[in-house]
Amino acid sequence: PYAGLSQRTRASGLECSRESVFSVTAQEYQAVPKIRTMLRSRPRFTAVLAFDETVAAVVEKVAQEEHMRVPQDLSIVCIQRKGAEPAYYSGPCVDFVEMGRQAVRMLLQPKMPPRHERIKAVWEQGRTIQAVK
C-alpha cells in the first residue's frame, strides 16, 4: 500500500527525498515514542500523513512538545470521516458509511473477476498545512 502512495506522489510532480513509514496504534501511550523518534530525526520531516484524526491529534501534541509549530514547522494531513465539521485537519474526507454499504453489497453479490470500487473523497482545507519554504 505504501508503494502506491509513493508512486502517486511522484506522478503528481512532487519530489520525495525520503520515504518513511511509522506505523502506530491509536493508543496514545504506544504511539508517542514512535512519533517522538520520527519528529526528532534529521533531516526534519515537514509533513505527516495520519490515517485518522486520533493519530493526527497525537502527532500534533508531540510536535508541540518538541517545539514544532503546526503548520509553520510541520504540516499534518489527515484522512477523516465525512461530516467532521468544521474540519480542523487538512485532508480528504471519506464517507465511511457509504464505504461500508458498498463492501456489504460486494460481499453479498460477488462478481468475477473481482472489482475495485471507488469512494469519493472531498478535500477539506483545514488549518494544518502550509507550503514548504
Accessible surface in RSA format (square Angstrom, percent):
REM  Atomic radii and reference values for relative SASA: ProtOr
REM  Chains: A
REM  Algorithm: Lee & Richards
REM  Probe-radius: 1.40
REM  Slices: 20
REM RES _ NUM      All-atoms   Total-Side   Main-Chain    Non-polar    All polar
REM                ABS   REL    ABS   REL    ABS   REL    ABS   REL    ABS   REL
RES PRO A   1   150.52 109.7 107.08  97.6  43.44 157.9 123.98 102.4  26.54 165.0
RES TYR A   2   100.39  46.9  98.63  56.1   1.76   4.6  69.33  52.1  31.06  38.3
RES ALA A   3    81.72  75.1  67.24 103.8  14.48  32.9  74.61 105.1   7.11  18.8
RES GLY A   4    33.94  41.9   0.00   N/A  33.94  41.9  30.48  83.7   3.46   7.8
RES LEU A   5    86.27  48.0  80.11  57.3   6.16  15.5  84.02  59.0   2.25   6.0
RES SER A   6    15.25  12.9  13.35  17.8   1.90   4.4   7.16  15.3   8.09  11.3
RES GLN A   7   125.51  70.2 122.03  89.2   3.48   8.3  35.45  75.5  90.06  68.3
RES ARG A   8   170.82  71.7 166.32  84.8   4.50  10.7  52.19  71.3 118.63  71.9
RES THR A   9    30.39  21.6  25.54  25.9   4.85  11.6  16.86  22.6  13.54  20.5
RES ARG A  10   130.83  54.9 115.16  58.7  15.67  37.3  56.25  76.9  74.58  45.2
RES ALA A  11    86.63  79.7  43.82  67.6  42.81  97.4  56.49  79.5  30.15  79.9
RES SER A  12    78.96  66.7  38.22  51.0  40.74  93.8  50.24 107.0  28.73  40.2
RES GLY A  13    67.04  82.7   0.00   N/A  67.04  82.7  35.73  98.1  31.31  70.1
RES LEU A  14   117.29  65.3 111.41  79.7   5.88  14.8 112.79  79.2   4.50  12.1
RES GLU A  15   159.51  91.6 125.33  94.8  34.18  81.4  53.59 103.7 105.92  86.5
RES CYS A  16    47.37  35.8  20.89  23.3  26.48  62.2   2.85   7.2  44.52  48.0
RES SER A  17   108.93  92.0  67.51  90.1  41.42  95.4  44.15  94.0  64.78  90.8
RES ARG A  18    82.95  34.8  57.87  29.5  25.09  59.7  48.16  65.8  34.80  21.1
RES GLU A  19    93.14  53.5  60.74  46.0  32.41  77.2  34.87  67.5  58.27  47.6
RES SER A  20    52.81  44.6  19.07  25.5  33.74  77.7  11.59  24.7  41.22  57.8
RES VAL A  21    81.86  53.9  48.53  43.9  33.33  80.3  51.40  44.7  30.46  82.6
RES PHE A  22    75.37  37.7  49.24  30.5  26.13  68.0  52.28  31.7  23.09  66.1
RES SER A  23    70.06  59.2  57.09  76.2  12.97  29.9  49.03 104.4  21.03  29.5
RES VAL A  24    38.23  25.2   8.39   7.6  29.84  71.9  13.68  11.9  24.55  66.6
RES THR A  25    69.95  49.8  61.78  62.6   8.17  19.5  68.48  92.0   1.47   2.2
RES ALA A  26    53.01  48.7  37.08  57.2  15.94  36.3  37.76  53.2  15.25  40.4
RES GLN A  27    97.38  54.5  95.20  69.6   2.18   5.2  17.64  37.5  79.74  60.5
RES GLU A  28    66.86  38.4  61.88  46.8   4.98  11.8  23.55  45.5  43.31  35.4
RES TYR A  29   159.06  74.3 136.17  77.5  22.88  59.5 113.61  85.4  45.45  56.0
RES GLN A  30    84.24  47.1  68.90  50.4  15.34  36.5  27.79  59.1  56.45  42.8
RES ALA A  31     0.86   0.8   0.67   1.0   0.19   0.4   0.86   1.2   0.00   0.0
RES VAL A  32    29.29  19.3  29.29  26.5   0.00   0.0  29.29  25.4   0.00   0.0
RES PRO A  33    78.84  57.5  71.27  65.0   7.57  27.5  77.22  63.8   1.62  10.1
RES LYS A  34   104.93  51.2 101.75  62.4   3.18   7.6  64.15  57.7  40.77  43.4
RES ILE A  35     2.93   1.7   2.93   2.2   0.00   0.0   2.93   2.1   0.00   0.0
RES ARG A  36    55.77  23.4  55.77  28.4   0.00   0.0  19.97  27.3  35.80  21.7
RES THR A  37    86.79  61.7  80.10  81.2   6.70  16.0  58.09  78.0  28.71  43.4
RES MET A  38    13.22   6.8  13.22   8.8   0.00   0.0   2.69   2.3  10.53  13.9
RES LEU A  39     1.21   0.7   0.08   0.1   1.12   2.8   0.40   0.3   0.81   2.2
RES ARG A  40   138.46  58.1 125.95  64.2  12.51  29.8  43.05  58.8  95.42  57.8
RES SER A  41    35.23  29.8  24.98  33.3  10.25  23.6  35.23  75.0   0.00   0.0
RES ARG A  42   149.85  62.9 121.02  61.7  28.84  68.7  68.86  94.1  80.99  49.1
RES PRO A  43   101.10  73.7  94.72  86.3   6.38  23.2 100.73  83.2   0.37   2.3
RES ARG A  44    99.58  41.8  84.29  43.0  15.29  36.4  40.05  54.7  59.53  36.1
RES PHE A  45    29.77  14.9  25.06  15.5   4.71  12.3  28.23  17.1   1.55   4.4
RES THR A  46    72.61  51.6  65.85  66.8   6.75  16.1  45.08  60.5  27.53  41.6
RES ALA A  47    54.79  50.4  40.79  63.0  14.00  31.8  41.09  57.9  13.70  36.3
RES VAL A  48    18.61  12.2  11.71  10.6   6.91  16.6  18.27  15.9   0.34   0.9
RES LEU A  49    64.97  36.2  41.95  30.0  23.02  57.9  41.95  29.5  23.02  61.9
RES ALA A  50     2.60   2.4   0.02   0.0   2.58   5.9   2.60   3.7   0.00   0.0
RES PHE A  51   123.17  61.6 105.80  65.5  17.37  45.2 105.80  64.1  17.37  49.7
RES ASP A  52    56.89  39.9  56.30  56.0   0.59   1.4  28.02  65.9  28.87  28.8
RES GLU A  53    53.47  30.7  49.96  37.8   3.51   8.4  22.02  42.6  31.45  25.7
RES THR A  54    71.67  51.0  65.26  66.2   6.41  15.3  35.36  47.5  36.31  54.9
RES VAL A  55    20.37  13.4  20.08  18.2   0.29   0.7  20.37  17.7   0.00   0.0
RES ALA A  56     0.00   0.0   0.00   0.0   0.00   0.0   0.00   0.0   0.00   0.0
RES ALA A  57    47.95  44.1  41.83  64.6   6.13  13.9  43.31  61.0   4.64  12.3
RES VAL A  58    10.28   6.8   9.33   8.4   0.96   2.3  10.28   8.9   0.00   0.0
RES VAL A  59     2.51   1.7   2.51   2.3   0.00   0.0   2.51   2.2   0.00   0.0
RES GLU A  60    19.93  11.4  19.93  15.1   0.00   0.0   6.39  12.4  13.54  11.1
RES LYS A  61    98.10  47.9  95.61  58.7   2.49   5.9  60.11  54.1  37.99  40.5
RES VAL A  62     0.55   0.4   0.55   0.5   0.00   0.0   0.55   0.5   0.00   0.0
RES ALA A  63     0.00   0.0   0.00   0.0   0.00   0.0   0.00   0.0   0.00   0.0
RES GLN A  64   105.75  59.1  90.87  66.4  14.88  35.4  29.97  63.8  75.78  57.5
RES GLU A  65    82.17  47.2  57.57  43.6  24.59  58.6  43.32  83.8  38.84  31.7
RES GLU A  66    26.83  15.4  19.85  15.0   6.98  16.6   2.82   5.4  24.02  19.6
RES HIS A  67   164.35  89.8 137.87  95.8  26.48  67.7 100.71 103.8  63.64  74.1
RES MET A  68     3.94   2.0   0.98   0.7   2.96   7.0   0.99   0.8   2.95   3.9
RES ARG A  69   138.45  58.1 134.62  68.6   3.84   9.1  65.54  89.6  72.91  44.2
RES VAL A  70    26.23  17.3   1.29   1.2  24.93  60.1   1.29   1.1  24.93  67.6
RES PRO A  71    27.08  19.7  23.98  21.9   3.10  11.3  23.98  19.8   3.10  19.3
RES GLN A  72    83.76  46.8  63.53  46.4  20.24  48.2  12.33  26.2  71.44  54.2
RES ASP A  73    52.50  36.8  35.27  35.1  17.23  40.7  15.96  37.6  36.54  36.4
RES LEU A  74     0.48   0.3   0.00   0.0   0.48   1.2   0.48   0.3   0.00   0.0
RES SER A  75    10.51   8.9  10.26  13.7   0.26   0.6   6.02  12.8   4.50   6.3
RES ILE A  76     0.00   0.0   0.00   0.0   0.00   0.0   0.00   0.0   0.00   0.0
RES VAL A  77    31.62  20.8  31.62  28.6   0.00   0.0  31.62  27.5   0.00   0.0
RES CYS A  78     0.00   0.0   0.00   0.0   0.00   0.0   0.00   0.0   0.00   0.0
RES ILE A  79    39.40  22.4  37.43  27.9   1.97   4.8  37.43  27.0   1.97   5.4
RES GLN A  80     3.59   2.0   1.58   1.2   2.01   4.8   2.01   4.3   1.58   1.2
RES ARG A  81   131.40  55.2 130.16  66.3   1.24   3.0  47.27  64.6  84.13  51.0
RES LYS A  82   128.77  62.8 110.14  67.6  18.63  44.3  61.42  55.3  67.35  71.7
RES GLY A  83    46.07  56.8   0.00   N/A  46.07  56.8  25.60  70.2  20.47  45.8
RES ALA A  84    14.21  13.1   6.59  10.2   7.61  17.3  11.87  16.7   2.33   6.2
RES GLU A  85   133.10  76.4 101.32  76.7  31.78  75.7  50.33  97.3  82.77  67.6
RES PRO A  86   117.57  85.7 105.82  96.5  11.75  42.7 106.75  88.1  10.82  67.2
RES ALA A  87    16.85  15.5   3.64   5.6  13.21  30.0   4.50   6.3  12.35  32.7
RES TYR A  88    78.58  36.7  74.95  42.6   3.63   9.5  54.29  40.8  24.29  29.9
RES TYR A  89    20.55   9.6  20.43  11.6   0.12   0.3  14.97  11.2   5.59   6.9
RES SER A  90     0.00   0.0   0.00   0.0   0.00   0.0   0.00   0.0   0.00   0.0
RES GLY A  91     0.00   0.0   0.00   N/A   0.00   0.0   0.00   0.0   0.00   0.0
RES PRO A  92    32.80  23.9  32.80  29.9   0.00   0.0  32.80  27.1   0.00   0.0
RES CYS A  93     7.79   5.9   6.17   6.9   1.62   3.8   3.31   8.4   4.48   4.8
RES VAL A  94    15.12   9.9  15.12  13.7   0.00   0.0  15.12  13.1   0.00   0.0
RES ASP A  95    40.20  28.2  38.86  38.7   1.35   3.2   8.76  20.6  31.45  31.4
RES PHE A  96    93.39  46.7  81.88  50.7  11.51  29.9  82.26  49.9  11.14  31.9
RES VAL A  97    97.54  64.2  88.73  80.3   8.81  21.2  95.51  83.0   2.03   5.5
RES GLU A  98    47.95  27.5  47.95  36.3   0.00   0.0  23.36  45.2  24.59  20.1
RES MET A  99    78.70  40.8  77.76  51.5   0.94   2.2  47.12  40.1  31.59  41.8
RES GLY A 100    33.64  41.5   0.00   N/A  33.64  41.5  33.14  91.0   0.50   1.1
RES ARG A 101   130.97  55.0 123.55  63.0   7.42  17.7  44.21  60.4  86.76  52.6
RES GLN A 102    34.68  19.4  33.83  24.7   0.85   2.0  10.40  22.1  24.28  18.4
RES ALA A 103    46.78  43.0  41.56  64.1   5.22  11.9  45.79  64.5   0.99   2.6
RES VAL A 104    81.97  53.9  81.96  74.2   0.01   0.0  81.97  71.2   0.00   0.0
RES ARG A 105   109.24  45.9 108.70  55.4   0.54   1.3  53.83  73.6  55.41  33.6
RES MET A 106    55.55  28.8  49.98  33.1   5.57  13.3  40.31  34.3  15.24  20.2
RES LEU A 107   143.45  79.9 122.33  87.5  21.12  53.1 124.57  87.5  18.88  50.8
RES LEU A 108   134.80  75.1 107.91  77.2  26.89  67.6 110.35  77.5  24.45  65.8
RES GLN A 109   110.60  61.8 104.80  76.6   5.81  13.8  34.15  72.7  76.45  58.0
RES PRO A 110   106.84  77.9  81.54  74.3  25.30  91.9  84.39  69.7  22.45 139.5
RES LYS A 111   121.05  59.1 110.25  67.6  10.80  25.7  62.28  56.1  58.76  62.6
RES MET A 112   165.53  85.7 133.35  88.3  32.18  76.6 119.32 101.4  46.21  61.2
RES PRO A 113   110.84  80.8 104.03  94.8   6.81  24.8 106.05  87.6   4.79  29.8
RES PRO A 114   107.33  78.2  85.32  77.8  22.01  80.0  89.66  74.0  17.67 109.8
RES ARG A 115    74.26  31.2  57.36  29.2  16.89  40.2  41.66  56.9  32.59  19.8
RES HIS A 116   179.12  97.9 152.70 106.1  26.42  67.6 101.87 105.0  77.25  89.9
RES GLU A 117    82.54  47.4  54.70  41.4  27.84  66.3  10.32  20.0  72.21  59.0
RES ARG A 118   211.07  88.6 187.43  95.5  23.64  56.3  75.98 103.8 135.09  81.9
RES ILE A 119    39.56  22.5  16.00  11.9  23.56  56.8  17.68  12.7  21.89  59.4
RES LYS A 120   170.59  83.2 147.25  90.3  23.34  55.6 100.96  90.9  69.63  74.2
RES ALA A 121    50.46  46.4  25.22  38.9  25.24  57.4  25.35  35.7  25.11  66.5
RES VAL A 122    68.69  45.2  65.30  59.1   3.39   8.2  68.69  59.7   0.00   0.0
RES TRP A 123   126.02  50.6 102.72  49.7  23.30  54.7  99.26  52.9  26.76  43.4
RES GLU A 124    53.84  30.9  53.04  40.1   0.80   1.9   3.20   6.2  50.64  41.3
RES GLN A 125   117.32  65.6  88.13  64.4  29.19  69.5  56.56 120.4  60.75  46.1
RES GLY A 126    10.81  13.3   0.00   N/A  10.81  13.3   1.01   2.8   9.80  22.0
RES ARG A 127   152.48  64.0 138.25  70.5  14.23  33.9  73.16 100.0  79.31  48.1
RES THR A 128     0.05   0.0   0.05   0.1   0.00   0.0   0.05   0.1   0.00   0.0
RES ILE A 129    54.20  30.8  39.00  29.1  15.20  36.6  39.00  28.1  15.20  41.2
RES GLN A 130    65.73  36.8  46.49  34.0  19.23  45.8  31.18  66.4  34.55  26.2
RES ALA A 131    88.14  81.0  64.15  99.0  23.98  54.6  75.72 106.6  12.42  32.9
RES VAL A 132   118.40  77.9  85.85  77.7  32.55  78.4  91.05  79.1  27.35  74.2
RES LYS A 133   200.82  98.0 131.33  80.6  69.49 165.4 127.29 114.6  73.53  78.3
END  Absolute sums over single chains surface
CHAIN  1 A     9517.2       7756.3       1760.9       5651.5       3865.7
END  Absolute sums over all chains
TOTAL          9517.2       7756.3       1760.9       5651.5       3865.7
